[in-house]
Amino acid sequence: MAARVAARHLPEGLPPAFFLTDPARTPHPERVVAGLPAGWGVIYRHFGAADREAVARRLLKLCRQRKLLLLIGADAELAVKIGADGVHWPGRMAGAARRWRGRFKIQTMSGHFGDNPGQFRTLPVNAVLYSAVFASRSASAGTALGAQRFRRIARSLPCPAYALGGVNPDNGLSIAGFGGLAAIDGWRCFEVQQTDPE
């Protein structure tokens, strides 16, 4: 329901929700991706894993089958190599986002409380994933912004905002009217118990 609300106000081409992979918290990302609704997005964050290309290719195959977008976290070269839809950049890699301007369907970037919203005006990004909106298990989450503060930030940005951090089906509606949704653990409810694809 929350994703449908978010989809009504996001620009065409942007998914209503993103699933972000995490090696520790979602060790079998394919199982989550296999259950996601069509039209959503996946951000594969490999953190330098030795098998990153193989995992990325498996995720891409699943995403194409299920009509999902696939972005690669902080690795434009891998995104190009496998034909992913785009890249998600941490805020510290703004220069890389500029260098890869126009090369992908979508580029997104991380944002945090204290960031100057104006900095995103000069960046070639389609959306900002702002965290942490709700209490989160992430070690880097910090104090939760809350729905009202996220709403003010979202309105001040030059591009669409996605709420990240503690987002789940229970609280998604409180932010879906003014931002997209993004989660790691929050979308494990879509996990399919199956054998991982070869």
QUIVEN-V522541 format. One record per pair of residues at least 24 apart in sequence whose ideal C-beta (glycine too) atoms are under 10 Angstrom apart, sorted by sequence separation. I is the first residue (numbers start at 1). J is the second residue. D is the distance in Angstrom with one decimal. If there is no record, write none. Layout:
BEGIN
i:I j:J d:D
i:I j:J d:D
END
This chain:
BEGIN
i:15 j:39 d:5.8
i:16 j:40 d:6.8
i:17 j:41 d:7.1
i:18 j:42 d:7.0
i:19 j:43 d:7.2
i:20 j:44 d:8.4
i:21 j:45 d:5.4
i:23 j:47 d:6.2
i:42 j:66 d:9.4
i:57 j:81 d:9.2
i:60 j:84 d:6.3
i:76 j:100 d:4.8
i:79 j:103 d:8.6
i:80 j:104 d:8.4
i:91 j:115 d:6.7
i:98 j:122 d:8.2
i:100 j:124 d:7.9
i:101 j:125 d:9.6
i:130 j:154 d:7.4
i:141 j:165 d:5.3
i:147 j:171 d:7.7
i:150 j:174 d:9.2
i:151 j:175 d:7.2
i:154 j:178 d:5.0
i:155 j:179 d:9.5
i:14 j:39 d:9.9
i:15 j:40 d:4.9
i:16 j:41 d:8.6
i:18 j:43 d:5.5
i:19 j:44 d:9.5
i:20 j:45 d:6.2
i:21 j:46 d:8.0
i:22 j:47 d:8.7
i:23 j:48 d:9.9
i:30 j:55 d:8.2
i:33 j:58 d:9.0
i:53 j:78 d:6.4
i:56 j:81 d:8.3
i:57 j:82 d:5.5
i:59 j:84 d:8.7
i:60 j:85 d:9.0
i:79 j:104 d:6.6
i:94 j:119 d:7.5
i:98 j:123 d:6.8
i:99 j:124 d:9.6
i:128 j:153 d:8.8
i:140 j:165 d:9.5
i:141 j:166 d:7.7
i:150 j:175 d:6.0
i:153 j:178 d:9.7
i:154 j:179 d:4.7
i:15 j:41 d:3.8
i:21 j:47 d:9.6
i:23 j:49 d:6.7
i:29 j:55 d:7.5
i:33 j:59 d:6.0
i:36 j:62 d:9.0
i:40 j:66 d:8.5
i:42 j:68 d:5.6
i:43 j:69 d:9.1
i:44 j:70 d:6.6
i:45 j:71 d:9.5
i:46 j:72 d:7.6
i:47 j:73 d:8.0
i:48 j:74 d:9.6
i:52 j:78 d:6.5
i:56 j:82 d:5.2
i:57 j:83 d:9.4
i:94 j:120 d:8.9
i:97 j:123 d:5.5
i:98 j:124 d:6.4
i:128 j:154 d:8.8
i:138 j:164 d:8.9
i:147 j:173 d:9.8
i:148 j:174 d:9.2
i:151 j:177 d:8.3
i:152 j:178 d:9.4
i:153 j:179 d:8.8
i:154 j:180 d:9.3
i:14 j:41 d:7.9
i:15 j:42 d:8.9
i:33 j:60 d:10.0
i:36 j:63 d:8.8
i:38 j:65 d:9.9
i:39 j:66 d:9.3
i:40 j:67 d:8.9
i:41 j:68 d:6.3
i:42 j:69 d:6.9
i:43 j:70 d:8.1
i:44 j:71 d:7.2
i:45 j:72 d:8.2
i:46 j:73 d:6.8
i:47 j:74 d:8.7
i:48 j:75 d:9.0
i:56 j:83 d:9.9
i:57 j:84 d:9.8
i:76 j:103 d:7.2
i:97 j:124 d:6.0
i:98 j:125 d:9.7
i:130 j:157 d:8.2
i:138 j:165 d:6.6
i:147 j:174 d:4.5
i:148 j:175 d:9.7
i:151 j:178 d:5.0
i:30 j:58 d:5.9
i:33 j:61 d:9.9
i:34 j:62 d:6.1
i:38 j:66 d:6.0
i:39 j:67 d:6.4
i:40 j:68 d:5.4
i:41 j:69 d:4.1
i:42 j:70 d:5.1
i:43 j:71 d:4.7
i:44 j:72 d:5.5
i:45 j:73 d:3.6
i:46 j:74 d:8.6
i:47 j:75 d:9.9
i:53 j:81 d:7.0
i:56 j:84 d:7.1
i:76 j:104 d:7.7
i:79 j:107 d:9.7
i:91 j:119 d:8.4
i:94 j:122 d:8.7
i:95 j:123 d:9.7
i:97 j:125 d:5.9
i:112 j:140 d:8.8
i:114 j:142 d:9.3
i:133 j:161 d:9.6
i:136 j:164 d:8.2
i:137 j:165 d:9.3
i:138 j:166 d:8.7
i:146 j:174 d:9.3
i:147 j:175 d:5.3
i:150 j:178 d:7.9
i:151 j:179 d:7.6
i:29 j:58 d:8.9
i:30 j:59 d:6.6
i:33 j:62 d:4.9
i:37 j:66 d:8.4
i:38 j:67 d:4.2
i:39 j:68 d:7.3
i:40 j:69 d:7.6
i:41 j:70 d:7.4
i:42 j:71 d:7.1
i:43 j:72 d:7.7
i:44 j:73 d:6.2
i:45 j:74 d:7.4
i:46 j:75 d:6.9
i:53 j:82 d:6.9
i:91 j:120 d:9.5
i:94 j:123 d:5.8
i:112 j:141 d:9.5
i:113 j:142 d:7.3
i:128 j:157 d:5.9
i:133 j:162 d:9.3
i:134 j:163 d:7.8
i:136 j:165 d:4.1
i:137 j:166 d:8.2
i:146 j:175 d:9.7
i:150 j:179 d:6.6
i:29 j:59 d:6.5
i:32 j:62 d:9.9
i:33 j:63 d:6.6
i:36 j:66 d:6.5
i:37 j:67 d:9.2
i:38 j:68 d:6.9
i:39 j:69 d:8.4
i:41 j:71 d:6.5
i:42 j:72 d:9.6
i:43 j:73 d:5.6
i:45 j:75 d:9.0
i:52 j:82 d:9.9
i:94 j:124 d:9.8
i:110 j:140 d:9.9
i:112 j:142 d:7.4
i:113 j:143 d:7.6
i:127 j:157 d:8.8
i:128 j:158 d:9.1
i:133 j:163 d:4.1
i:134 j:164 d:9.3
i:135 j:165 d:7.8
i:136 j:166 d:4.3
i:145 j:175 d:10.0
i:147 j:177 d:9.8
i:30 j:61 d:9.4
i:31 j:62 d:9.9
i:34 j:65 d:8.8
i:35 j:66 d:8.8
i:36 j:67 d:9.7
i:37 j:68 d:8.6
i:43 j:74 d:9.9
i:44 j:75 d:8.8
i:76 j:107 d:9.0
i:94 j:125 d:8.7
i:113 j:144 d:9.3
i:128 j:159 d:6.2
i:130 j:161 d:5.2
i:131 j:162 d:9.1
i:132 j:163 d:9.0
i:133 j:164 d:6.6
i:134 j:165 d:5.8
i:135 j:166 d:4.9
i:136 j:167 d:8.6
i:147 j:178 d:9.1
i:7 j:39 d:7.3
i:23 j:55 d:9.7
i:30 j:62 d:6.0
i:33 j:65 d:9.6
i:34 j:66 d:7.3
i:36 j:68 d:5.9
i:46 j:78 d:7.6
i:72 j:104 d:9.4
i:91 j:123 d:9.6
i:113 j:145 d:5.6
i:125 j:157 d:10.0
i:127 j:159 d:5.6
i:128 j:160 d:7.6
i:129 j:161 d:7.7
i:130 j:162 d:6.9
i:131 j:163 d:7.8
i:132 j:164 d:6.8
i:133 j:165 d:5.0
i:134 j:166 d:2.9
i:147 j:179 d:9.5
i:3 j:36 d:9.8
i:4 j:37 d:9.3
i:7 j:40 d:9.7
i:29 j:62 d:9.2
i:33 j:66 d:7.1
i:71 j:104 d:8.2
i:112 j:145 d:9.1
i:125 j:158 d:9.3
i:126 j:159 d:6.2
i:127 j:160 d:4.6
i:128 j:161 d:5.3
i:129 j:162 d:4.6
i:130 j:163 d:6.4
i:131 j:164 d:4.0
i:132 j:165 d:2.7
i:133 j:166 d:6.5
i:134 j:167 d:6.3
i:3 j:37 d:6.7
i:21 j:55 d:8.5
i:44 j:78 d:8.7
i:71 j:105 d:9.1
i:89 j:123 d:8.7
i:125 j:159 d:6.2
i:126 j:160 d:7.4
i:127 j:161 d:6.9
i:128 j:162 d:7.1
i:129 j:163 d:8.1
i:130 j:164 d:6.4
i:131 j:165 d:3.9
i:132 j:166 d:6.2
i:133 j:167 d:6.4
i:134 j:168 d:8.0
i:4 j:39 d:9.9
i:33 j:68 d:6.8
i:44 j:79 d:9.2
i:71 j:106 d:6.3
i:73 j:108 d:9.5
i:117 j:152 d:9.8
i:123 j:158 d:8.9
i:124 j:159 d:9.9
i:125 j:160 d:9.8
i:127 j:162 d:5.9
i:129 j:164 d:4.7
i:130 j:165 d:8.3
i:131 j:166 d:8.7
i:132 j:167 d:9.2
i:3 j:39 d:8.3
i:69 j:105 d:7.5
i:70 j:106 d:9.8
i:71 j:107 d:8.1
i:74 j:110 d:9.6
i:89 j:125 d:7.3
i:113 j:149 d:7.5
i:117 j:153 d:6.8
i:120 j:156 d:9.6
i:121 j:157 d:8.9
i:122 j:158 d:9.1
i:123 j:159 d:8.5
i:128 j:164 d:9.6
i:129 j:165 d:9.2
i:131 j:167 d:9.1
i:134 j:170 d:9.8
i:135 j:171 d:10.0
i:3 j:40 d:7.1
i:33 j:70 d:8.8
i:69 j:106 d:6.6
i:71 j:108 d:6.5
i:73 j:110 d:9.4
i:88 j:125 d:9.3
i:91 j:128 d:8.9
i:113 j:150 d:9.2
i:117 j:154 d:9.4
i:120 j:157 d:5.9
i:121 j:158 d:4.6
i:134 j:171 d:5.8
i:21 j:59 d:7.9
i:44 j:82 d:9.7
i:87 j:125 d:9.6
i:115 j:153 d:8.6
i:117 j:155 d:9.3
i:118 j:156 d:8.6
i:119 j:157 d:10.0
i:120 j:158 d:5.6
i:121 j:159 d:8.6
i:133 j:171 d:8.5
i:134 j:172 d:9.8
i:86 j:125 d:9.6
i:88 j:127 d:9.4
i:90 j:129 d:10.0
i:117 j:156 d:4.4
i:118 j:157 d:9.2
i:119 j:158 d:9.6
i:120 j:159 d:6.1
i:44 j:84 d:7.9
i:86 j:126 d:7.8
i:89 j:129 d:9.9
i:113 j:153 d:7.6
i:116 j:156 d:9.7
i:117 j:157 d:5.1
i:118 j:158 d:7.9
i:134 j:174 d:8.9
i:43 j:84 d:9.9
i:88 j:129 d:7.2
i:112 j:153 d:9.9
i:117 j:158 d:7.4
i:120 j:161 d:9.5
i:133 j:174 d:9.3
i:134 j:175 d:8.8
i:42 j:84 d:9.4
i:111 j:153 d:7.7
i:115 j:157 d:9.6
i:117 j:159 d:9.8
i:133 j:175 d:6.5
i:42 j:85 d:9.3
i:43 j:86 d:9.1
i:45 j:88 d:7.6
i:41 j:85 d:7.9
i:43 j:87 d:9.0
i:44 j:88 d:8.8
i:117 j:161 d:9.4
i:41 j:86 d:8.9
i:43 j:88 d:4.6
i:45 j:90 d:9.6
i:42 j:88 d:9.9
i:111 j:157 d:7.8
i:133 j:179 d:8.5
i:138 j:184 d:7.4
i:41 j:88 d:9.2
i:136 j:183 d:9.2
i:137 j:184 d:8.3
i:138 j:185 d:9.1
i:133 j:181 d:9.6
i:136 j:184 d:8.4
i:137 j:185 d:6.5
i:19 j:68 d:8.5
i:130 j:179 d:7.7
i:133 j:182 d:9.2
i:134 j:183 d:9.7
i:136 j:185 d:8.3
i:18 j:68 d:9.7
i:109 j:159 d:9.0
i:111 j:161 d:7.4
i:129 j:179 d:9.6
i:136 j:186 d:9.2
i:18 j:69 d:8.4
i:20 j:71 d:9.3
i:108 j:159 d:9.0
i:111 j:162 d:9.2
i:128 j:179 d:9.5
i:129 j:180 d:8.3
i:131 j:182 d:8.1
i:21 j:73 d:8.1
i:108 j:160 d:9.4
i:110 j:162 d:10.0
i:112 j:164 d:9.8
i:127 j:179 d:9.2
i:128 j:180 d:9.9
i:129 j:181 d:9.9
i:130 j:182 d:8.8
i:134 j:186 d:9.0
i:15 j:68 d:7.6
i:18 j:71 d:7.8
i:20 j:73 d:7.7
i:111 j:164 d:8.9
i:112 j:165 d:9.6
i:127 j:180 d:6.8
i:129 j:182 d:5.0
i:15 j:69 d:5.6
i:108 j:162 d:7.6
i:110 j:164 d:8.0
i:14 j:69 d:8.6
i:127 j:182 d:9.3
i:13 j:69 d:8.7
i:15 j:71 d:9.8
i:41 j:106 d:7.8
i:43 j:108 d:7.5
i:41 j:108 d:8.6
i:20 j:88 d:7.9
i:15 j:85 d:9.8
i:18 j:88 d:8.1
i:13 j:85 d:9.6
i:108 j:180 d:9.8
i:110 j:182 d:10.0
i:108 j:182 d:9.0
i:41 j:127 d:9.6
i:43 j:129 d:8.2
i:18 j:108 d:7.8
i:15 j:106 d:8.8
i:13 j:105 d:7.1
i:14 j:106 d:7.2
i:13 j:106 d:7.1
i:14 j:108 d:9.0
i:88 j:182 d:9.6
i:18 j:127 d:8.8
i:20 j:129 d:8.0
i:18 j:129 d:7.0
i:20 j:131 d:9.9
i:14 j:126 d:6.3
i:15 j:127 d:9.4
i:25 j:137 d:7.1
i:13 j:126 d:7.7
i:14 j:127 d:6.0
i:24 j:137 d:9.8
i:25 j:138 d:8.3
i:11 j:126 d:7.8
i:22 j:137 d:9.7
i:24 j:139 d:9.8
i:10 j:126 d:9.9
i:11 j:127 d:8.7
i:22 j:138 d:8.3
i:10 j:127 d:8.1
i:20 j:138 d:9.9
i:41 j:162 d:9.3
i:43 j:164 d:9.9
i:65 j:197 d:9.9
i:62 j:197 d:7.0
i:61 j:197 d:7.2
i:58 j:196 d:7.7
i:59 j:197 d:9.5
i:41 j:180 d:8.8
i:43 j:182 d:7.9
i:45 j:184 d:9.1
i:58 j:197 d:5.4
i:40 j:180 d:9.9
i:58 j:198 d:8.2
i:40 j:181 d:9.1
i:41 j:182 d:8.5
i:43 j:184 d:9.5
i:55 j:196 d:9.7
i:20 j:162 d:10.0
i:18 j:162 d:6.2
i:20 j:164 d:7.3
i:54 j:198 d:10.0
i:14 j:159 d:9.4
i:17 j:162 d:7.9
i:42 j:187 d:9.7
i:14 j:160 d:6.1
i:16 j:162 d:9.3
i:17 j:163 d:9.8
i:18 j:164 d:8.0
i:15 j:162 d:9.2
i:40 j:187 d:8.5
i:11 j:159 d:8.8
i:14 j:162 d:8.8
i:11 j:160 d:6.5
i:18 j:167 d:9.8
i:10 j:160 d:5.5
i:17 j:167 d:8.4
i:37 j:187 d:9.9
i:40 j:190 d:9.0
i:9 j:160 d:8.3
i:10 j:161 d:9.9
i:32 j:183 d:10.0
i:36 j:187 d:6.9
i:10 j:162 d:9.0
i:32 j:184 d:9.2
i:35 j:187 d:8.5
i:32 j:185 d:9.8
i:35 j:188 d:9.4
i:37 j:190 d:7.8
i:6 j:160 d:9.3
i:33 j:187 d:9.4
i:35 j:189 d:8.3
i:36 j:190 d:5.3
i:17 j:172 d:8.1
i:29 j:184 d:9.8
i:32 j:187 d:5.9
i:35 j:190 d:3.6
i:36 j:191 d:9.7
i:6 j:162 d:8.5
i:16 j:172 d:9.7
i:32 j:188 d:6.2
i:34 j:190 d:8.1
i:35 j:191 d:6.0
i:36 j:192 d:9.5
i:6 j:163 d:9.3
i:31 j:188 d:8.8
i:32 j:189 d:9.1
i:33 j:190 d:8.4
i:34 j:191 d:8.1
i:35 j:192 d:4.4
i:26 j:184 d:6.2
i:32 j:190 d:5.7
i:33 j:191 d:9.3
i:34 j:192 d:4.4
i:35 j:193 d:9.6
i:17 j:176 d:9.1
i:25 j:184 d:5.4
i:26 j:185 d:7.5
i:31 j:190 d:8.8
i:32 j:191 d:5.0
i:33 j:192 d:8.8
i:34 j:193 d:9.7
i:35 j:194 d:9.3
i:16 j:176 d:7.9
i:24 j:184 d:9.7
i:25 j:185 d:5.7
i:31 j:191 d:4.8
i:32 j:192 d:7.8
i:34 j:194 d:6.4
i:2 j:163 d:10.0
i:26 j:187 d:8.7
i:30 j:191 d:9.7
i:31 j:192 d:5.3
i:18 j:180 d:7.1
i:19 j:181 d:9.7
i:20 j:182 d:6.3
i:22 j:184 d:4.9
i:26 j:188 d:6.9
i:29 j:191 d:9.5
i:30 j:192 d:8.7
i:31 j:193 d:6.9
i:34 j:196 d:9.5
i:17 j:180 d:6.2
i:18 j:181 d:7.4
i:19 j:182 d:7.8
i:20 j:183 d:7.1
i:21 j:184 d:7.5
i:22 j:185 d:8.2
i:25 j:188 d:8.5
i:28 j:191 d:7.8
i:31 j:194 d:6.2
i:34 j:197 d:8.5
i:16 j:180 d:5.8
i:17 j:181 d:4.1
i:18 j:182 d:4.2
i:19 j:183 d:6.7
i:20 j:184 d:5.0
i:28 j:192 d:9.6
i:30 j:194 d:8.2
i:31 j:195 d:9.4
i:33 j:197 d:10.0
i:2 j:167 d:8.7
i:15 j:180 d:7.2
i:16 j:181 d:6.6
i:17 j:182 d:6.6
i:18 j:183 d:7.7
i:19 j:184 d:7.5
i:20 j:185 d:9.8
i:26 j:191 d:8.4
i:28 j:193 d:9.5
i:30 j:195 d:9.6
i:31 j:196 d:7.2
i:2 j:168 d:9.3
i:3 j:169 d:9.1
i:6 j:172 d:7.9
i:10 j:176 d:10.0
i:14 j:180 d:6.8
i:15 j:181 d:9.3
i:17 j:183 d:7.5
i:18 j:184 d:9.8
i:20 j:186 d:9.7
i:28 j:194 d:9.1
i:30 j:196 d:5.3
i:31 j:197 d:9.9
i:2 j:169 d:6.8
i:5 j:172 d:8.4
i:6 j:173 d:9.5
i:9 j:176 d:8.8
i:15 j:182 d:9.6
i:19 j:186 d:8.6
i:20 j:187 d:8.8
i:29 j:196 d:9.4
i:30 j:197 d:5.9
i:1 j:169 d:8.1
i:2 j:170 d:9.3
i:5 j:173 d:6.7
i:8 j:176 d:8.8
i:9 j:177 d:7.3
i:19 j:187 d:4.7
i:28 j:196 d:6.1
i:2 j:171 d:8.4
i:3 j:172 d:7.3
i:6 j:175 d:8.2
i:7 j:176 d:8.9
i:8 j:177 d:8.7
i:9 j:178 d:7.4
i:10 j:179 d:8.6
i:17 j:186 d:9.2
i:18 j:187 d:8.8
i:19 j:188 d:9.2
i:2 j:172 d:3.1
i:3 j:173 d:9.9
i:5 j:175 d:9.4
i:6 j:176 d:4.4
i:9 j:179 d:8.7
i:10 j:180 d:5.7
i:17 j:187 d:7.4
i:1 j:172 d:7.8
i:2 j:173 d:4.6
i:5 j:176 d:3.9
i:6 j:177 d:7.9
i:9 j:180 d:9.1
i:19 j:190 d:7.9
i:1 j:173 d:6.4
i:2 j:174 d:8.4
i:4 j:176 d:8.2
i:5 j:177 d:6.1
i:6 j:178 d:8.9
i:2 j:175 d:7.8
i:3 j:176 d:7.3
i:5 j:178 d:9.8
i:6 j:179 d:6.9
i:7 j:180 d:8.5
i:2 j:176 d:4.1
i:6 j:180 d:5.0
i:1 j:176 d:8.1
i:2 j:177 d:9.2
i:6 j:181 d:5.8
i:5 j:181 d:9.4
i:3 j:180 d:8.5
i:2 j:180 d:9.8
i:3 j:181 d:6.2
i:2 j:181 d:6.1
END
